[in-house]
């Protein structure tokens, strides 16, 4: 534990949804939900206007529609998100050489690694960083926590969300943590919280009163020891500027091509268990699951899906990878298959004891290949360009038609027009990335 509040955790507010509101003037101030839009879809991010209606990350899209039917439901635009993230991370690296990105929208920063760092000026430093991020990203806001450890900095960043700052003074960590619900500690999800509730443990203070042996008996060796330590704000992990391990993956080349889907799914499940074991052995988790497939003609495809939070759970990894396989034509057989996890973090943010995970959503996915000029499908939120009317985004599609609202982040709310889905004048665009 440090003697100064010098570890900063920065979390961009409702990141995906905020980028969409920034780039789509007609959606500013309105509820926006980003994620899978199909019947098996899950919510990746909900704007704060949607959250007041009870919409949350990882909720099924069908439930989100029931809670907030007037929201705009959009698919993801990872090019726009990556560009915004790049600008934020560049600004953070100007402040310190020790930056540890956890995902596109959050990172730890070791402020003490900066030349001339003065702990007395930490709030002024943070406000300057937040103001710069809002400027360079065109209006995105960030919530920040600063503390003497990564654990407390992350918890602090949640206290004044959205668009707020909280600094935990060294020596006050235990007092700040004590009255919080046990779920404030990363890794304590609903199922773990229920186990604790059954023995009368609701708050961190009540958790802290338990001996390590009691927590081990209740939660298991690794989880019990970890929670016993974290409940006391005991966390000495350093900010890591880079990770030696960027991803964890397993792949196998078959002696004969395999076209049996059930057999491939069984192989995927085995690989997911192996990846999960390697993640846990290294104390890691990840957000992006990738399925690699090499066909009989040696053509290699990769499909990826990104979760709202990191996981090391074998069942979740297998479910996502099987969902990615479902969209692939394997009639001629596969000669190689692989399962990988990237977007690594050093703690798990899903439930430690999750048993009935949500099904993976293969509609909200990050494709590694560049988008085609002529999209194979139009989905709500995607950027488009019309030869005559300019840049806009898909409002909706179906029955051979696509409806487009013509506006960008640099224009007022624009008009809506409907076209044939095969209109040669309409193609994919990039309104969220570049200034004209």
C-alpha positions as a Markdown table, in Angstrom:
| # | Residue | x | y | z |
|---|---|---|---|---|
| 1 | Unk | 0.0 | 0.0 | 0.0 |
| 2 | Unk | 1.3 | 3.5 | -0.9 |
| 3 | Unk | 1.5 | 6.4 | 1.4 |
| 4 | Unk | 0.0 | 8.8 | -1.2 |
| 5 | Unk | -3.1 | 8.8 | -3.3 |
| 6 | Unk | -1.3 | 8.4 | -6.6 |
| 7 | Unk | -3.1 | 5.6 | -8.5 |
| 8 | Unk | -5.8 | 6.9 | -10.7 |
| 9 | Unk | -8.6 | 4.8 | -12.3 |
| 10 | Unk | -10.4 | 6.5 | -15.2 |
| 11 | Unk | -13.7 | 5.1 | -16.5 |
| 12 | Unk | -15.4 | 6.8 | -19.5 |
| 13 | Unk | -19.1 | 7.2 | -18.7 |
| 14 | Unk | -21.5 | 4.9 | -20.6 |
| 15 | Unk | -18.8 | 4.8 | -23.2 |
| 16 | Unk | -20.4 | 3.1 | -26.2 |
| 17 | Unk | -23.7 | 4.9 | -25.7 |
| 18 | Unk | -21.9 | 8.2 | -25.2 |
| 19 | Unk | -20.0 | 7.9 | -28.5 |
| 20 | Unk | -23.3 | 7.2 | -30.2 |
| 21 | Unk | -25.0 | 10.3 | -28.7 |
| 22 | Unk | -22.0 | 12.3 | -29.6 |
| 23 | Unk | -22.1 | 11.2 | -33.2 |
| 24 | Unk | -25.9 | 11.3 | -33.6 |
| 25 | Unk | -27.3 | 14.7 | -32.6 |
| 26 | Unk | -30.9 | 13.5 | -32.6 |
| 27 | Unk | -30.1 | 11.0 | -29.8 |
| 28 | Unk | -28.5 | 13.5 | -27.4 |
| 29 | Unk | -30.5 | 13.5 | -24.2 |
| 30 | Unk | -32.5 | 10.4 | -25.2 |
| 31 | Unk | -32.1 | 6.9 | -23.9 |
| 32 | Unk | -29.7 | 4.9 | -26.0 |
| 33 | Unk | -28.9 | 1.2 | -25.7 |
| 34 | Unk | -26.0 | -0.4 | -27.5 |
| 35 | Unk | -25.6 | -4.1 | -27.9 |
| 36 | Unk | -27.1 | -7.1 | -29.7 |
| 37 | Unk | -30.4 | -6.2 | -31.3 |
| 38 | Unk | -31.6 | -9.7 | -32.2 |
| 39 | Unk | -33.8 | -12.0 | -30.1 |
| 40 | Unk | -30.8 | -13.4 | -28.2 |
| 41 | Unk | -29.1 | -10.0 | -27.8 |
| 42 | Unk | -27.6 | -8.6 | -24.6 |
| 43 | Unk | -27.0 | -5.0 | -23.6 |
| 44 | Unk | -23.4 | -3.9 | -23.8 |
| 45 | Unk | -23.9 | -0.3 | -22.6 |
| 46 | Unk | -26.9 | 1.8 | -21.7 |
| 47 | Unk | -26.9 | 5.6 | -21.6 |
| 48 | Unk | -27.8 | 7.2 | -18.2 |
| 49 | Unk | -31.2 | 8.2 | -19.7 |
| 50 | Unk | -31.9 | 4.5 | -20.2 |
| 51 | Unk | -30.5 | 3.4 | -16.8 |
| 52 | Unk | -33.2 | 5.4 | -15.0 |
| 53 | Unk | -35.6 | 2.9 | -16.4 |
| 54 | Unk | -33.7 | 0.0 | -15.0 |
| 55 | Unk | -31.6 | -1.0 | -18.1 |
| 56 | Unk | -28.2 | -2.4 | -17.2 |
| 57 | Unk | -25.2 | -4.0 | -19.0 |
| 58 | Unk | -25.6 | -7.7 | -19.6 |
| 59 | Unk | -29.4 | -7.5 | -19.5 |
| 60 | Unk | -31.2 | -9.3 | -22.3 |
| 61 | Unk | -32.2 | -6.9 | -25.0 |
| 62 | Unk | -35.7 | -8.2 | -24.9 |
| 63 | Unk | -36.0 | -7.2 | -21.3 |
| 64 | Unk | -34.4 | -3.8 | -22.0 |
| 65 | Unk | -37.0 | -3.2 | -24.7 |
| 66 | Unk | -39.8 | -4.0 | -22.2 |
| 67 | Unk | -38.3 | -1.6 | -19.7 |
| 68 | Unk | -37.5 | 1.2 | -22.1 |
| 69 | Unk | -39.4 | 0.8 | -25.3 |
| 70 | Unk | -38.8 | 4.3 | -26.5 |
| 71 | Unk | -35.0 | 4.0 | -26.4 |
| 72 | Unk | -32.8 | 3.9 | -29.5 |
| 73 | Unk | -31.4 | 0.3 | -29.8 |
| 74 | Unk | -28.2 | 0.3 | -31.8 |
| 75 | Unk | -25.5 | -2.2 | -32.9 |
| 76 | Unk | -21.9 | -1.5 | -32.1 |
| 77 | Unk | -19.4 | 0.6 | -34.1 |
| 78 | Unk | -16.1 | -0.5 | -32.9 |
| 79 | Unk | -14.1 | 1.7 | -35.3 |
| 80 | Unk | -15.6 | 4.8 | -33.6 |
| 81 | Unk | -15.0 | 3.3 | -30.1 |
| 82 | Unk | -11.4 | 2.4 | -30.8 |
| 83 | Unk | -10.7 | 5.9 | -32.2 |
| 84 | Unk | -12.2 | 7.6 | -29.1 |
| 85 | Unk | -10.2 | 5.2 | -26.9 |
| 86 | Unk | -7.0 | 5.9 | -28.7 |
| 87 | Unk | -7.4 | 9.6 | -28.1 |
| 88 | Unk | -8.0 | 9.0 | -24.4 |
| 89 | Unk | -5.1 | 6.7 | -23.9 |
| 90 | Unk | -2.8 | 9.1 | -25.8 |
| 91 | Unk | -3.7 | 11.8 | -23.4 |
| 92 | Unk | -3.1 | 9.6 | -20.4 |
| 93 | Unk | 0.3 | 8.7 | -21.7 |
| 94 | Unk | 1.2 | 12.3 | -21.8 |
| 95 | Unk | 0.6 | 12.4 | -18.0 |
| 96 | Unk | 2.5 | 9.2 | -17.1 |
| 97 | Unk | 4.6 | 6.4 | -18.6 |
| 98 | Unk | 2.8 | 3.9 | -16.4 |
| 99 | Unk | -0.7 | 3.4 | -18.0 |
| 100 | Unk | -2.5 | 0.1 | -17.7 |
| 101 | Unk | -5.5 | 0.0 | -20.0 |
| 102 | Unk | -8.2 | -2.5 | -18.9 |
| 103 | Unk | -10.5 | -2.1 | -21.8 |
| 104 | Unk | -11.4 | 0.5 | -24.4 |
| 105 | Unk | -13.0 | 2.7 | -21.8 |
| 106 | Unk | -11.0 | 2.4 | -18.6 |
| 107 | Unk | -7.4 | 2.4 | -17.4 |
| 108 | Unk | -5.2 | 2.7 | -14.4 |
| 109 | Unk | -2.6 | 5.5 | -14.3 |
| 110 | Unk | 0.4 | 5.7 | -11.9 |
| 111 | Unk | 0.5 | 9.5 | -11.3 |
| 112 | Unk | 3.5 | 9.1 | -9.1 |
| 113 | Unk | 5.5 | 8.0 | -12.2 |
| 114 | Unk | 5.1 | 11.5 | -13.7 |
| 115 | Unk | 8.0 | 14.0 | -13.3 |
| 116 | Unk | 7.3 | 16.5 | -10.6 |
| 117 | Unk | 4.2 | 14.8 | -9.2 |
| 118 | Unk | 2.9 | 16.5 | -6.1 |
| 119 | Unk | 0.2 | 14.7 | -4.1 |
| 120 | Unk | -1.1 | 18.0 | -2.9 |
| 121 | Unk | -2.1 | 18.8 | -6.5 |
| 122 | Unk | -3.8 | 15.6 | -7.4 |
| 123 | Unk | -7.3 | 17.0 | -7.7 |
| 124 | Unk | -6.1 | 19.8 | -10.0 |
| 125 | Unk | -4.2 | 17.2 | -12.1 |
| 126 | Unk | -7.3 | 15.0 | -12.4 |
| 127 | Unk | -9.5 | 17.9 | -13.5 |
| 128 | Unk | -7.0 | 19.0 | -16.1 |
| 129 | Unk | -6.9 | 15.4 | -17.5 |
| 130 | Unk | -10.7 | 15.1 | -17.6 |
| 131 | Unk | -11.1 | 18.5 | -19.3 |
| 132 | Unk | -8.6 | 17.5 | -21.9 |
| 133 | Unk | -10.3 | 14.2 | -22.6 |
| 134 | Unk | -13.7 | 16.0 | -23.0 |
| 135 | Unk | -12.0 | 18.3 | -25.5 |
| 136 | Unk | -10.1 | 15.8 | -27.6 |
| 137 | Unk | -13.0 | 13.3 | -27.8 |
| 138 | Unk | -15.6 | 15.9 | -28.7 |
| 139 | Unk | -17.6 | 15.8 | -25.5 |
| 140 | Unk | -17.1 | 12.4 | -23.8 |
| 141 | Unk | -16.9 | 12.5 | -20.0 |
| 142 | Unk | -15.0 | 10.4 | -17.5 |
| 143 | Unk | -15.4 | 9.4 | -13.9 |
| 144 | Unk | -12.1 | 9.2 | -11.9 |
| 145 | Unk | -11.0 | 7.7 | -8.6 |
| 146 | Unk | -7.6 | 8.2 | -7.0 |
| 147 | Unk | -6.3 | 6.2 | -4.1 |
| 148 | Unk | -3.3 | 4.4 | -2.7 |
| 149 | Unk | -4.1 | 1.1 | -4.4 |
| 150 | Unk | -5.7 | -0.1 | -7.6 |
| 151 | Unk | -8.6 | -1.7 | -5.7 |
| 152 | Unk | -9.6 | 1.5 | -3.9 |
| 153 | Unk | -9.0 | 3.7 | -7.0 |
| 154 | Unk | -11.4 | 1.6 | -9.0 |
| 155 | Unk | -14.0 | 1.7 | -6.2 |
| 156 | Unk | -13.5 | 5.4 | -5.9 |
| 157 | Unk | -14.3 | 6.0 | -9.6 |
| 158 | Unk | -17.8 | 4.6 | -9.0 |
| 159 | Unk | -18.7 | 6.9 | -6.1 |
| 160 | Unk | -19.4 | 10.1 | -8.0 |
| 161 | Unk | -20.5 | 8.7 | -11.4 |
| 162 | Unk | -21.1 | 10.0 | -13.9 |
| 163 | Unk | -18.6 | 12.8 | -14.7 |
| 164 | Unk | -17.2 | 13.0 | -11.2 |
| 165 | Unk | -14.1 | 12.6 | -9.1 |
| 166 | Unk | -13.4 | 11.0 | -5.7 |
| 167 | Unk | -10.0 | 10.9 | -4.0 |
| 168 | Unk | -9.5 | 8.5 | -1.0 |
| 169 | Unk | -7.0 | 9.9 | 1.4 |
| 170 | Unk | -4.3 | 7.4 | 2.5 |
| 171 | Unk | -5.2 | 5.9 | 5.8 |
| 172 | Unk | -9.0 | 6.2 | 5.3 |
| 173 | Unk | -9.4 | 3.2 | 2.9 |
| 174 | Unk | -10.9 | 0.9 | 5.5 |
| 175 | Unk | -13.4 | 3.6 | 6.7 |
| 176 | Unk | -14.5 | 4.3 | 3.1 |
| 177 | Unk | -14.9 | 0.6 | 2.3 |
| 178 | Unk | -16.6 | -0.6 | 5.5 |
| 179 | Unk | -20.2 | 0.6 | 5.0 |
| 180 | Unk | -20.3 | -0.4 | 1.3 |
| 181 | Unk | -22.2 | -3.5 | 0.1 |
| 182 | Unk | -20.0 | -6.5 | -0.3 |
| 183 | Unk | -20.7 | -6.3 | -4.0 |
| 184 | Unk | -18.5 | -3.2 | -4.2 |
| 185 | Unk | -15.5 | -5.6 | -4.2 |
| 186 | Unk | -14.7 | -6.8 | -7.7 |
| 187 | Unk | -15.7 | -10.4 | -8.1 |
| 188 | Unk | -18.6 | -10.4 | -5.7 |
| 189 | Unk | -21.5 | -10.8 | -8.0 |
| 190 | Unk | -25.2 | -11.8 | -7.2 |
| 191 | Unk | -24.5 | -15.5 | -6.6 |
| 192 | Unk | -21.5 | -14.8 | -4.3 |
| 193 | Unk | -23.5 | -12.0 | -2.5 |
| 194 | Unk | -26.3 | -14.5 | -1.9 |
| 195 | Unk | -23.9 | -17.0 | -0.3 |
| 196 | Unk | -22.7 | -14.2 | 2.0 |
| 197 | Unk | -26.3 | -13.0 | 2.7 |
| 198 | Unk | -27.3 | -16.5 | 3.9 |
| 199 | Unk | -24.8 | -16.2 | 6.7 |
| 200 | Unk | -25.6 | -12.6 | 7.5 |
| 201 | Unk | -22.9 | -10.8 | 5.6 |
| 202 | Unk | -24.2 | -7.8 | 3.6 |
| 203 | Unk | -21.5 | -5.1 | 4.0 |
| 204 | Unk | -17.8 | -5.0 | 3.7 |
| 205 | Unk | -17.6 | -4.3 | 7.4 |
| 206 | Unk | -19.5 | -7.6 | 8.1 |
| 207 | Unk | -17.3 | -9.4 | 5.7 |
| 208 | Unk | -14.2 | -8.0 | 7.4 |
| 209 | Unk | -15.3 | -9.5 | 10.7 |
| 210 | Unk | -15.0 | -13.1 | 9.3 |
| 211 | Unk | -11.8 | -15.0 | 9.7 |
| 212 | Unk | -9.9 | -16.1 | 6.7 |
| 213 | Unk | -10.7 | -19.8 | 7.5 |
| 214 | Unk | -14.4 | -19.0 | 7.7 |
| 215 | Unk | -14.4 | -17.3 | 4.3 |
| 216 | Unk | -12.4 | -20.2 | 2.8 |
| 217 | Unk | -15.0 | -22.7 | 4.1 |
| 218 | Unk | -17.8 | -20.6 | 2.7 |
| 219 | Unk | -16.3 | -19.6 | -0.7 |
| 220 | Unk | -13.3 | -21.8 | -1.4 |
| 221 | Unk | -9.6 | -21.4 | -1.1 |
| 222 | Unk | -8.8 | -18.8 | -3.7 |
| 223 | Unk | -11.9 | -16.7 | -3.3 |
| 224 | Unk | -12.0 | -16.8 | 0.5 |
| 225 | Unk | -8.4 | -15.7 | 0.8 |
| 226 | Unk | -8.8 | -13.0 | -1.8 |
| 227 | Unk | -12.0 | -11.5 | -0.2 |
| 228 | Unk | -10.4 | -11.6 | 3.3 |
| 229 | Unk | -7.6 | -9.5 | 2.0 |
| 230 | Unk | -9.6 | -7.1 | -0.2 |
| 231 | Unk | -12.2 | -6.5 | 2.5 |
| 232 | Unk | -9.3 | -4.9 | 4.4 |
| 233 | Unk | -8.3 | -2.8 | 1.4 |
| 234 | Unk | -5.1 | -4.8 | 1.2 |
| 235 | Unk | -3.9 | -4.5 | -2.4 |
| 236 | Unk | -0.3 | -3.8 | -3.4 |
| 237 | Unk | -0.5 | -4.6 | -7.1 |
| 238 | Unk | 1.5 | -2.2 | -9.2 |
| 239 | Unk | 0.3 | -0.4 | -12.3 |
| 240 | Unk | 1.6 | -2.4 | -15.3 |
| 241 | Unk | 2.5 | -0.3 | -18.4 |
| 242 | Unk | 2.3 | -3.4 | -20.6 |
| 243 | Unk | 1.4 | -7.0 | -20.2 |
| 244 | Unk | 3.6 | -9.8 | -21.5 |
| 245 | Unk | 0.5 | -11.8 | -22.2 |
| 246 | Unk | -1.7 | -9.9 | -24.7 |
| 247 | Unk | -4.0 | -12.9 | -25.2 |
| 248 | Unk | -4.5 | -16.5 | -24.2 |
| 249 | Unk | -5.5 | -19.0 | -26.9 |
| 250 | Unk | -5.6 | -22.7 | -27.8 |
| 251 | Unk | -5.9 | -24.1 | -31.3 |
| 252 | Unk | -5.7 | -27.5 | -32.9 |
| 253 | Unk | -5.2 | -28.7 | -36.5 |
| 254 | Unk | -7.1 | -31.9 | -37.4 |
| 255 | Unk | -5.7 | -34.9 | -39.3 |
| 256 | Unk | -9.0 | -34.9 | -41.3 |
| 257 | Unk | -11.4 | -32.0 | -41.9 |
| 258 | Unk | -14.4 | -32.0 | -39.5 |
| 259 | Unk | -17.8 | -30.9 | -40.7 |
| 260 | Unk | -19.9 | -32.3 | -37.8 |
| 261 | Unk | -21.1 | -29.3 | -35.8 |
| 262 | Unk | -21.7 | -31.2 | -32.6 |
| 263 | Unk | -18.1 | -32.6 | -32.7 |
| 264 | Unk | -16.7 | -29.1 | -33.3 |
| 265 | Unk | -18.8 | -27.7 | -30.4 |
| 266 | Unk | -17.4 | -30.4 | -28.1 |
| 267 | Unk | -13.9 | -29.5 | -29.2 |
| 268 | Unk | -14.7 | -25.8 | -28.6 |
| 269 | Unk | -15.9 | -26.6 | -25.1 |
| 270 | Unk | -12.7 | -28.5 | -24.3 |
| 271 | Unk | -10.6 | -25.6 | -25.6 |
| 272 | Unk | -12.6 | -23.1 | -23.6 |
| 273 | Unk | -11.9 | -25.1 | -20.4 |
| 274 | Unk | -8.2 | -25.1 | -21.3 |
| 275 | Unk | -8.2 | -21.3 | -21.9 |
| 276 | Unk | -10.1 | -20.8 | -18.6 |
| 277 | Unk | -7.6 | -22.8 | -16.7 |
| 278 | Unk | -4.7 | -20.9 | -18.1 |
| 279 | Unk | -6.4 | -17.6 | -17.3 |
| 280 | Unk | -7.0 | -18.6 | -13.8 |
| 281 | Unk | -3.5 | -19.9 | -13.3 |
| 282 | Unk | -2.2 | -16.5 | -14.3 |
| 283 | Unk | -4.8 | -14.5 | -12.3 |
| 284 | Unk | -6.2 | -13.1 | -15.5 |
| 285 | Unk | -9.5 | -12.6 | -17.2 |
| 286 | Unk | -10.6 | -11.2 | -20.6 |
| 287 | Unk | -13.4 | -9.4 | -22.4 |
| 288 | Unk | -13.0 | -10.4 | -26.1 |
| 289 | Unk | -13.5 | -14.1 | -27.2 |
| 290 | Unk | -12.2 | -15.0 | -30.6 |
| 291 | Unk | -12.9 | -18.1 | -32.6 |
| 292 | Unk | -10.4 | -19.0 | -35.3 |
| 293 | Unk | -11.5 | -21.3 | -38.2 |
| 294 | Unk | -9.4 | -22.6 | -41.1 |
| 295 | Unk | -11.5 | -24.2 | -43.8 |
| 296 | Unk | -10.7 | -27.1 | -46.1 |
| 297 | Unk | -9.3 | -24.7 | -48.7 |
| 298 | Unk | -7.0 | -23.1 | -46.1 |
| 299 | Unk | -9.1 | -19.9 | -46.0 |
| 300 | Unk | -9.0 | -18.6 | -42.4 |
| 301 | Unk | -11.8 | -16.7 | -40.7 |
| 302 | Unk | -11.9 | -15.2 | -37.3 |
| 303 | Unk | -15.0 | -14.0 | -35.4 |
| 304 | Unk | -15.0 | -12.2 | -32.1 |
| 305 | Unk | -17.4 | -11.1 | -29.5 |
| 306 | Unk | -16.8 | -8.6 | -26.7 |
| 307 | Unk | -18.3 | -8.9 | -23.3 |
| 308 | Unk | -19.2 | -5.9 | -21.0 |
| 309 | Unk | -16.9 | -7.2 | -18.3 |
| 310 | Unk | -13.8 | -9.5 | -18.1 |
| 311 | Unk | -14.4 | -13.2 | -17.3 |
| 312 | Unk | -12.4 | -16.4 | -16.8 |
| 313 | Unk | -15.5 | -18.6 | -16.7 |
| 314 | Unk | -15.2 | -21.7 | -19.0 |
| 315 | Unk | -18.9 | -21.9 | -19.5 |
| 316 | Unk | -19.2 | -18.3 | -20.6 |
| 317 | Unk | -16.2 | -18.7 | -23.0 |
| 318 | Unk | -17.6 | -21.9 | -24.5 |
| 319 | Unk | -21.1 | -20.4 | -24.9 |
| 320 | Unk | -19.7 | -17.4 | -26.8 |
| 321 | Unk | -17.4 | -19.5 | -29.0 |
| 322 | Unk | -20.2 | -21.9 | -29.9 |
| 323 | Unk | -22.4 | -18.9 | -30.8 |
| 324 | Unk | -19.6 | -17.6 | -33.1 |
| 325 | Unk | -19.4 | -21.0 | -34.8 |
| 326 | Unk | -23.2 | -21.0 | -35.4 |
| 327 | Unk | -22.8 | -18.2 | -38.0 |
| 328 | Unk | -20.1 | -20.1 | -40.0 |
| 329 | Unk | -20.7 | -22.3 | -43.0 |
| 330 | Unk | -18.8 | -25.5 | -42.2 |
| 331 | Unk | -20.4 | -27.8 | -44.7 |
| 332 | Unk | -17.1 | -28.5 | -46.4 |
| 333 | Unk | -15.3 | -29.0 | -43.1 |
| 334 | Unk | -12.7 | -27.3 | -40.9 |
| 335 | Unk | -9.1 | -28.3 | -40.7 |
| 336 | Unk | -8.2 | -26.0 | -37.7 |
| 337 | Unk | -10.1 | -24.4 | -34.9 |
| 338 | Unk | -9.0 | -22.2 | -32.1 |
| 339 | Unk | -10.4 | -20.3 | -29.1 |
| 340 | Unk | -8.7 | -17.2 | -27.7 |
| 341 | Unk | -9.3 | -14.5 | -25.1 |
| 342 | Unk | -7.9 | -11.0 | -25.3 |
| 343 | Unk | -8.6 | -7.6 | -23.6 |
| 344 | Unk | -7.0 | -9.0 | -20.5 |
| 345 | Unk | -7.5 | -7.7 | -16.9 |
| 346 | Unk | -6.1 | -8.9 | -13.6 |
| 347 | Unk | -9.4 | -9.4 | -11.9 |
| 348 | Unk | -12.7 | -10.9 | -12.8 |
| 349 | Unk | -15.7 | -8.6 | -12.9 |
| 350 | Unk | -18.4 | -11.2 | -13.4 |
| 351 | Unk | -19.7 | -13.4 | -10.6 |
| 352 | Unk | -17.2 | -15.7 | -8.9 |
| 353 | Unk | -19.9 | -18.3 | -8.6 |
| 354 | Unk | -22.0 | -17.7 | -11.6 |
| 355 | Unk | -23.8 | -20.9 | -12.6 |
| 356 | Unk | -26.5 | -19.8 | -15.1 |
| 357 | Unk | -24.7 | -17.4 | -17.4 |
| 358 | Unk | -26.4 | -15.4 | -20.1 |
| 359 | Unk | -26.2 | -16.9 | -23.6 |
| 360 | Unk | -23.6 | -15.2 | -25.7 |
| 361 | Unk | -24.7 | -12.7 | -28.3 |
| 362 | Unk | -23.1 | -13.2 | -31.7 |
| 363 | Unk | -24.8 | -10.2 | -33.2 |
| 364 | Unk | -22.8 | -7.6 | -31.1 |
| 365 | Unk | -19.3 | -8.6 | -32.2 |
| 366 | Unk | -16.1 | -7.0 | -33.3 |
| 367 | Unk | -15.1 | -8.2 | -36.7 |
| 368 | Unk | -11.3 | -8.2 | -37.4 |
| 369 | Unk | -11.8 | -7.8 | -41.1 |
| 370 | Unk | -12.4 | -4.3 | -42.6 |
| 371 | Unk | -16.1 | -3.7 | -43.5 |
| 372 | Unk | -17.2 | -4.1 | -47.1 |
| 373 | Unk | -18.3 | -1.1 | -49.1 |
| 374 | Unk | -21.5 | -2.9 | -49.8 |
| 375 | Unk | -22.7 | -4.2 | -46.4 |
| 376 | Unk | -24.3 | -7.7 | -46.3 |
| 377 | Unk | -26.8 | -6.3 | -43.8 |
| 378 | Unk | -28.0 | -3.0 | -42.5 |
| 379 | Unk | -28.2 | -2.7 | -38.7 |
| 380 | Unk | -29.5 | 0.2 | -36.6 |
| 381 | Unk | -26.7 | 2.7 | -35.8 |
| 382 | Unk | -24.2 | 1.8 | -38.5 |
| 383 | Unk | -22.6 | 4.6 | -40.5 |
| 384 | Unk | -23.6 | 5.0 | -44.1 |
| 385 | Unk | -22.9 | 7.3 | -47.0 |
| 386 | Unk | -25.3 | 8.3 | -49.8 |
| 387 | Unk | -23.9 | 9.6 | -53.0 |
| 388 | Unk | -26.4 | 12.5 | -53.1 |
| 389 | Unk | -27.4 | 13.1 | -49.5 |
| 390 | Unk | -24.1 | 12.6 | -47.8 |
| 391 | Unk | -23.3 | 10.9 | -44.4 |
| 392 | Unk | -25.8 | 9.5 | -42.0 |
| 393 | Unk | -26.7 | 6.4 | -40.0 |
| 394 | Unk | -29.2 | 3.5 | -40.2 |
| 395 | Unk | -32.4 | 4.3 | -38.3 |
| 396 | Unk | -33.9 | 0.9 | -39.2 |
| 397 | Unk | -34.2 | -1.7 | -41.9 |
| 398 | Unk | -36.4 | -4.6 | -43.1 |
| 399 | Unk | -38.6 | -5.8 | -45.9 |
| 400 | Unk | -36.0 | -4.8 | -48.4 |
| 401 | Unk | -35.8 | -1.2 | -47.2 |
| 402 | Unk | -33.4 | 0.8 | -45.1 |
| 403 | Unk | -34.2 | 4.1 | -43.3 |
| 404 | Unk | -31.4 | 6.5 | -42.8 |
| 405 | Unk | -31.1 | 9.7 | -40.7 |
| 406 | Unk | -28.7 | 12.1 | -42.4 |
| 407 | Unk | -26.7 | 13.8 | -39.7 |
| 408 | Unk | -23.2 | 13.6 | -38.1 |
| 409 | Unk | -21.6 | 14.8 | -34.9 |
| 410 | Unk | -20.8 | 18.1 | -36.6 |
| 411 | Unk | -24.4 | 18.8 | -37.9 |
| 412 | Unk | -27.7 | 19.6 | -36.3 |
| 413 | Unk | -30.3 | 16.7 | -36.1 |
| 414 | Unk | -31.0 | 15.7 | -39.7 |
| 415 | Unk | -33.8 | 14.4 | -41.9 |
| 416 | Unk | -34.9 | 10.8 | -42.3 |
| 417 | Unk | -35.2 | 9.1 | -45.7 |
| 418 | Unk | -36.0 | 5.5 | -46.8 |
| 419 | Unk | -34.3 | 3.7 | -49.6 |
| 420 | Unk | -34.2 | 0.2 | -51.2 |
| 421 | Unk | -31.8 | -2.0 | -49.4 |
| 422 | Unk | -29.9 | -2.6 | -52.6 |
| 423 | Unk | -29.8 | 1.1 | -53.6 |
| 424 | Unk | -26.4 | 1.5 | -55.4 |
| 425 | Unk | -26.0 | 5.0 | -54.1 |
| 426 | Unk | -26.0 | 3.8 | -50.5 |
| 427 | Unk | -22.9 | 2.2 | -48.9 |
| 428 | Unk | -21.0 | 1.9 | -45.6 |
| 429 | Unk | -19.6 | 5.2 | -44.2 |
| 430 | Unk | -17.5 | 6.4 | -41.3 |
| 431 | Unk | -19.4 | 9.4 | -39.9 |
| 432 | Unk | -18.2 | 8.7 | -36.3 |
| 433 | Unk | -14.5 | 8.8 | -37.0 |
| 434 | Unk | -13.4 | 11.8 | -39.1 |
| 435 | Unk | -14.1 | 15.5 | -39.3 |
| 436 | Unk | -15.0 | 16.5 | -42.8 |
